[in-house]
């Protein structure tokens, strides 16, 4: 599974649009020795005045496709996981949250502060 980016129309409507690879879940699984299954991605909401900011997202991954997911913060502009040194948002594997797509309930209210509902 890969997360890819394509330009908007008219490029997207071409028979073979050029896709930019943003995140390769299969490569991540091979690197980490896991069987990651993509369970959802949601862009972080930075709050009022930052509605157009779409640089980071929370990716929900399940090892082997189980109900339990881990959620990690990913920077789509640098195409890299946010590191611990950068105070990454990480929820360890759990069944916490209303559903595997609970990443949709992550908001930023100020730098380095995240709330998950």
N, CA and C of each residue as an Amber inpcrd file, in Angstrom:
protein
   351
   0.8470000  -1.1620000   0.0000000   0.0000000   0.0000000   0.0000000
   0.8930000   1.2260000   0.0000000   0.5580000   2.1850000  -0.8420000
   1.3230000   3.4170000  -0.9260000   0.3830000   4.6100000  -0.8800000
   0.8400000   5.6750000  -0.2730000   0.1330000   6.9420000  -0.2950000
   0.8060000   7.7700000  -1.3740000   0.0160000   8.1760000  -2.3740000
   0.5920000   8.9010000  -3.5130000  -0.1160000  10.2180000  -3.7010000
   0.5520000  11.1240000  -4.3750000   0.0280000  12.4490000  -4.6560000
   0.0620000  12.6800000  -6.1580000  -1.0290000  13.2220000  -6.6770000
  -1.0970000  13.5500000  -8.0970000  -1.5920000  14.9790000  -8.2430000
  -1.0870000  15.6980000  -9.2400000  -1.5970000  17.0470000  -9.4820000
  -3.0890000  17.0010000  -9.8020000  -3.7550000  18.1110000  -9.5930000
  -5.1830000  18.1990000  -9.9070000  -5.3890000  18.2250000 -11.4150000
  -6.6550000  18.2190000 -11.8120000  -7.0110000  18.2650000 -13.2290000
  -6.2760000  19.4270000 -13.8840000  -5.8750000  19.3500000 -15.1190000
  -6.1360000  18.2780000 -16.0710000  -5.1340000  17.1190000 -15.9940000
  -4.0210000  17.2740000 -15.2440000  -3.0240000  16.2030000 -15.1590000
  -3.6410000  14.9050000 -14.6370000  -4.4850000  15.0060000 -13.6280000
  -5.0680000  13.8200000 -13.0180000  -5.9500000  13.0570000 -13.9950000
  -6.5450000  13.7620000 -14.9430000  -7.4560000  13.1300000 -15.8940000
  -6.7410000  12.4480000 -17.0520000  -5.4140000  12.5980000 -17.1310000
  -4.6610000  11.9410000 -18.1970000  -4.7200000  10.4260000 -18.0240000
  -4.4800000   9.7140000 -19.1050000  -4.5110000   8.2590000 -19.0550000
  -3.4840000   7.7020000 -18.0690000  -2.3250000   8.3360000 -18.0130000
  -1.2850000   7.8820000 -17.0910000  -0.7060000   9.0910000 -16.3420000
  -1.4410000   9.5960000 -15.3220000  -0.9250000  10.7570000 -14.5930000
   0.3500000  10.4060000 -13.8420000   1.1780000  11.4100000 -13.6150000
   2.4160000  11.1830000 -12.8770000   2.1220000  11.2740000 -11.3880000
   2.3820000  10.1740000 -10.6790000   2.1450000  10.1050000  -9.2550000
   3.4500000  10.3210000  -8.5100000   3.3710000  11.0320000  -7.4000000
   4.5270000  11.2430000  -6.5330000   4.3430000  10.3590000  -5.2960000
   5.2850000   9.4860000  -5.0260000   5.2170000   8.6120000  -3.8710000
   5.4640000   9.4260000  -2.6030000   4.5280000   9.3580000  -1.6640000
   4.6480000  10.0860000  -0.4090000   4.9950000   9.1390000   0.7340000
   4.3060000   7.9920000   0.8060000   4.5300000   7.0380000   1.8860000
   4.3150000   5.6290000   1.3590000   5.2930000   4.7790000   1.5490000
   5.2240000   3.3840000   1.0980000   5.0950000   2.4880000   2.3300000
   3.8750000   2.0320000   2.6060000   3.6060000   1.1990000   3.7790000
   4.3170000  -0.1480000   3.6650000   4.3860000  -0.7110000   2.4640000
   5.0730000  -1.9910000   2.2700000   6.5620000  -1.8790000   2.6010000
   7.1960000  -0.7930000   2.1950000   8.6160000  -0.5900000   2.5040000
   8.8060000  -0.4020000   4.0040000   7.8850000   0.3220000   4.6500000
   7.9520000   0.5030000   6.0980000   7.8230000  -0.8430000   6.8070000
   6.8870000  -1.6780000   6.3510000   6.6940000  -3.0010000   6.9470000
   7.9600000  -3.8410000   6.8240000   8.5790000  -3.8240000   5.6630000
   9.8100000  -4.5900000   5.4550000  10.9330000  -4.0710000   6.3490000
  11.0310000  -2.7550000   6.4790000  12.0730000  -2.1330000   7.2990000
  11.8990000  -2.4660000   8.7800000  10.6420000  -2.5270000   9.2360000
  10.3740000  -2.7360000  10.6550000  10.0610000  -4.1910000  11.0040000
   9.9950000  -5.0580000  10.0110000   9.6780000  -6.4580000  10.2660000
   8.2530000  -6.6630000  10.7490000   7.3410000  -5.8520000  10.2510000
   5.9190000  -5.9210000  10.6240000   5.1020000  -6.2300000   9.3770000
   3.8500000  -6.5230000   9.5950000   2.9190000  -6.7330000   8.4880000
   1.8880000  -5.6050000   8.5240000   2.3650000  -4.3850000   8.3160000
   1.5010000  -3.2120000   8.4540000   0.3660000  -3.2040000   7.4420000
  -0.8180000  -2.8880000   7.9540000  -2.0070000  -2.6880000   7.1270000
  -2.4810000  -1.2700000   7.4070000  -2.6720000  -0.4940000   6.3540000
  -3.1290000   0.8900000   6.4720000  -4.5710000   0.8950000   6.9480000
  -4.8510000   1.6740000   8.0130000  -6.2020000   1.7540000   8.5720000
  -6.7950000   3.1440000   8.4790000  -6.0420000   4.0830000   7.9510000
  -6.5910000   5.4240000   7.7830000  -5.5480000   6.4970000   7.9780000
  -5.8100000   7.6310000   7.3890000  -4.9310000   8.7910000   7.5020000
  -5.7970000  10.0270000   7.6450000  -5.3960000  10.9180000   8.5100000
  -6.1360000  12.1590000   8.7030000  -5.1600000  13.3070000   8.9110000
  -5.3900000  14.4050000   8.2170000  -4.5240000  15.5620000   8.4040000
  -4.8080000  16.2040000   9.7480000  -3.7520000  16.7090000  10.3590000
  -3.8490000  17.3300000  11.6690000  -4.5420000  18.6770000  11.5400000
  -5.4500000  18.9580000  12.4550000  -6.1680000  20.2240000  12.4950000
  -5.4230000  21.1470000  13.4530000  -4.8250000  22.1990000  12.9180000
  -4.0400000  23.1170000  13.7340000  -4.8800000  24.2030000  14.3800000
  -6.1710000  24.2310000  14.0980000  -7.0660000  25.1920000  14.7260000
  -7.3020000  26.4220000  13.8830000  -8.1000000  27.3640000  14.4200000
  -8.4720000  28.5820000  13.6850000  -7.2650000  29.3390000  13.1660000
  -7.3870000  29.7900000  11.9370000  -6.3190000  30.5440000  11.3020000
  -5.3110000  29.6860000  10.5660000  -5.4220000  28.3670000  10.7030000
  -4.4870000  27.4460000  10.0580000  -5.2190000  26.4120000   9.2050000
  -6.4080000  26.7520000   8.7310000  -7.2310000  25.7940000   7.9890000
  -6.5450000  25.2440000   6.7460000  -5.6860000  26.0130000   6.1130000
  -5.0310000  25.5630000   4.8760000  -3.7320000  24.8090000   5.1330000
  -3.3090000  24.7290000   6.3750000  -2.0600000  24.0240000   6.6990000
  -2.3210000  22.5200000   6.6420000  -1.6760000  21.8470000   5.7170000
  -1.8700000  20.4100000   5.5140000  -0.5260000  19.7110000   5.3680000
   0.3830000  19.9540000   6.3200000   1.7120000  19.3670000   6.2020000
   1.8950000  18.0890000   7.0100000   1.0850000  17.8900000   8.0300000
   1.2390000  16.6900000   8.8540000  -0.0660000  15.9240000   8.9590000
   0.0900000  14.6150000   9.0380000  -1.0880000  13.7680000   9.2060000
  -0.7890000  12.6940000  10.2330000  -1.8390000  12.0780000  10.7250000
  -1.7090000  10.9500000  11.6350000  -2.1160000   9.7160000  10.8450000
  -1.2220000   8.7440000  10.8100000  -1.4440000   7.5120000  10.0520000
  -1.7620000   6.3990000  11.0480000  -2.8670000   5.7020000  10.8120000
  -3.2390000   4.5530000  11.6420000  -2.7950000   3.2830000  10.9340000
  -2.0070000   2.4630000  11.6430000  -1.4840000   1.2140000  11.0920000
  -1.8320000   0.0660000  12.0200000  -2.1460000  -1.0680000  11.4260000
  -2.4460000  -2.2760000  12.1840000  -1.4630000  -3.3600000  11.7710000
  -0.8460000  -4.0120000  12.7530000   0.0840000  -5.0960000  12.4550000
  -0.7180000  -6.3560000  12.1450000  -0.7300000  -6.7620000  10.9050000
  -1.4520000  -7.9540000  10.4710000  -2.9260000  -7.7380000  10.2110000
  -3.3950000  -6.5010000  10.2840000  -4.8010000  -6.2200000   9.9930000
  -5.7330000  -6.4250000  11.1690000  -5.1980000  -6.5040000  12.3840000
  -6.0470000  -6.6790000  13.5640000  -6.8150000  -5.3940000  13.8570000
  -7.6900000  -5.4480000  14.8480000  -8.4470000  -4.2670000  15.2500000
  -7.5750000  -3.2330000  15.9540000  -6.5130000  -3.6890000  16.5970000
  -5.6240000  -2.7740000  17.3180000  -4.7610000  -1.9950000  16.3220000
  -4.6160000  -0.7060000  16.5800000  -3.8320000   0.1610000  15.6920000
  -2.8150000   0.9520000  16.4910000  -1.7420000   1.3170000  15.8150000
  -0.8090000   2.3120000  16.3190000  -1.0090000   3.5370000  15.4410000
  -0.8590000   4.7040000  16.0270000  -1.0490000   5.9410000  15.2710000
   0.2340000   6.7520000  15.3670000   0.7050000   7.2190000  14.2060000
   1.9750000   7.9490000  14.1400000   1.8100000   9.2030000  13.3000000
   2.5950000  10.2110000  13.6660000   2.5630000  11.4860000  12.9450000
   3.5610000  11.4460000  11.7770000   3.0960000  11.8960000  10.6250000
   3.8820000  11.8520000   9.3960000   3.8630000  13.2210000   8.7350000
   5.0100000  13.6670000   8.2400000   5.1190000  14.9430000   7.5240000
   5.0610000  14.6710000   6.0300000   4.0010000  15.1060000   5.3800000
   3.8350000  14.8120000   3.9530000   4.7220000  15.6790000   3.0730000
   5.2160000  16.8010000   3.6000000   6.0890000  17.6460000   2.7810000
   7.5130000  17.1030000   2.7290000   7.9920000  16.5640000   3.8460000
   9.3410000  15.9870000   3.8710000   9.3150000  14.4860000   3.5800000
   8.1050000  13.9000000   3.5670000   7.9090000  12.4660000   3.3290000
   8.6430000  11.6380000   4.3700000   8.5050000  12.0580000   5.6230000
   9.2130000  11.3770000   6.7090000   8.3430000  11.3340000   7.9670000
   8.5840000  10.3090000   8.7710000   7.9260000  10.2100000  10.0670000
   8.5020000  11.2750000  10.9730000   7.6820000  11.8590000  11.8170000
   8.1600000  12.8110000  12.8070000   8.9160000  12.0080000  13.8670000
  10.0740000  12.4900000  14.2340000  10.9430000  11.7410000  15.1590000
  10.6260000  12.0900000  16.6160000  11.1300000  11.2550000  17.5130000
  10.9680000  11.5120000  18.9440000  11.6040000  12.8500000  19.3180000
  12.7220000  13.1810000  18.6810000  13.3930000  14.4570000  18.9520000
  12.5130000  15.6470000  18.5720000  11.6180000  15.4380000  17.6150000
  10.6940000  16.4900000  17.1800000   9.3790000  16.4210000  17.9560000
   9.3320000  15.6050000  18.9910000   8.1490000  15.3920000  19.8240000
   6.9920000  14.8420000  18.9950000   7.2490000  13.7340000  18.3490000
   6.2440000  13.0860000  17.5000000   5.0200000  12.6700000  18.2970000
   3.8820000  12.7420000  17.6340000   2.6390000  12.2220000  18.1950000
   2.5790000  10.7370000  17.8620000   2.5610000   9.8890000  18.8920000
   2.4910000   8.4460000  18.6880000   1.5300000   7.8660000  19.7200000
   0.5810000   7.0550000  19.2630000  -0.2720000   6.2880000  20.1560000
   0.1320000   4.8350000  19.9560000   0.6730000   4.1880000  21.0020000
   1.0790000   2.7910000  20.8630000  -0.1090000   1.9100000  20.4810000
   0.1980000   0.7180000  19.9950000  -0.8460000  -0.2000000  19.5440000
  -1.8880000  -0.4140000  20.6350000  -3.1410000  -0.1820000  20.2760000
  -4.2420000  -0.3680000  21.2100000  -5.5400000  -0.3900000  20.4210000
  -6.5900000  -0.7550000  21.1090000  -7.9250000  -0.6910000  20.5220000
  -8.6300000   0.5670000  21.0030000  -7.8640000   1.4990000  21.5470000
  -8.4240000   2.7470000  22.0560000  -9.0420000   3.5590000  20.9300000
 -10.0340000   4.3160000  21.2660000 -10.7040000   5.1470000  20.2810000
 -11.9430000   4.4720000  19.7510000 -12.8320000   5.2310000  19.1560000
 -14.0930000   4.6890000  18.6950000 -13.9660000   3.7460000  17.5100000
 -12.8750000   3.8520000  16.7630000 -12.7080000   3.0160000  15.5780000
 -11.2790000   3.1380000  15.0940000 -10.8550000   2.2730000  14.1510000
  -9.4850000   2.3950000  13.6220000  -9.1970000   3.7440000  12.9990000
 -10.2440000   4.4830000  12.5990000 -10.0020000   5.7870000  11.9820000
 -10.0970000   6.9100000  13.0180000  -9.8200000   6.5830000  14.2710000
  -9.8680000   7.5860000  15.3360000  -8.8740000   8.7140000  15.0980000
  -7.9400000   8.5220000  14.1760000  -6.9900000   9.5920000  13.8570000
  -7.7200000  10.8520000  13.4220000  -8.9350000  10.7320000  12.9640000
  -9.6960000  11.9030000  12.5330000 -10.0120000  12.8250000  13.6940000
  -9.8240000  12.3640000  14.9130000 -10.1690000  13.1480000  16.0820000
  -8.9560000  13.7900000  16.7320000  -7.8570000  13.8850000  16.0060000
  -6.6470000  14.5160000  16.5230000  -6.6570000  15.9840000  16.1330000
  -6.3990000  16.8460000  17.0980000  -6.3160000  18.2720000  16.8020000
  -5.0670000  18.8510000  17.4380000  -4.5640000  19.9140000  16.8600000
  -3.4810000  20.7000000  17.4570000  -4.1400000  21.9700000  17.9740000
  -3.7570000  22.3780000  19.1410000  -4.2530000  23.6580000  19.6230000
  -3.1300000  24.6750000  19.7550000  -1.9050000  24.1870000  19.9040000
  -0.7260000  25.0420000  19.9480000   0.4890000  24.1530000  19.6660000
   1.6270000  24.7190000  19.3530000   2.7930000  23.8890000  19.0110000
   3.0990000  22.8460000  20.0840000   3.3900000  21.6380000  19.6490000
   3.7830000  20.5230000  20.5010000   2.7230000  20.0820000  21.5010000
   1.4650000  20.4320000  21.2710000   0.3660000  19.9790000  22.1200000
  -0.6800000  19.3520000  21.2090000  -1.0160000  18.0930000  21.4830000
  -2.0050000  17.4060000  20.6850000  -3.0600000  16.8240000  21.5930000
  -4.2760000  16.8280000  21.1370000  -5.3640000  16.2150000  21.8670000
  -5.9860000  15.1440000  21.0060000  -6.3000000  14.0160000  21.5950000
  -6.9460000  12.9170000  20.9030000  -8.2410000  12.6310000  21.6280000
  -9.3430000  12.7060000  20.9070000 -10.6260000  12.4150000  21.5390000
 -11.2190000  11.1490000  20.9730000
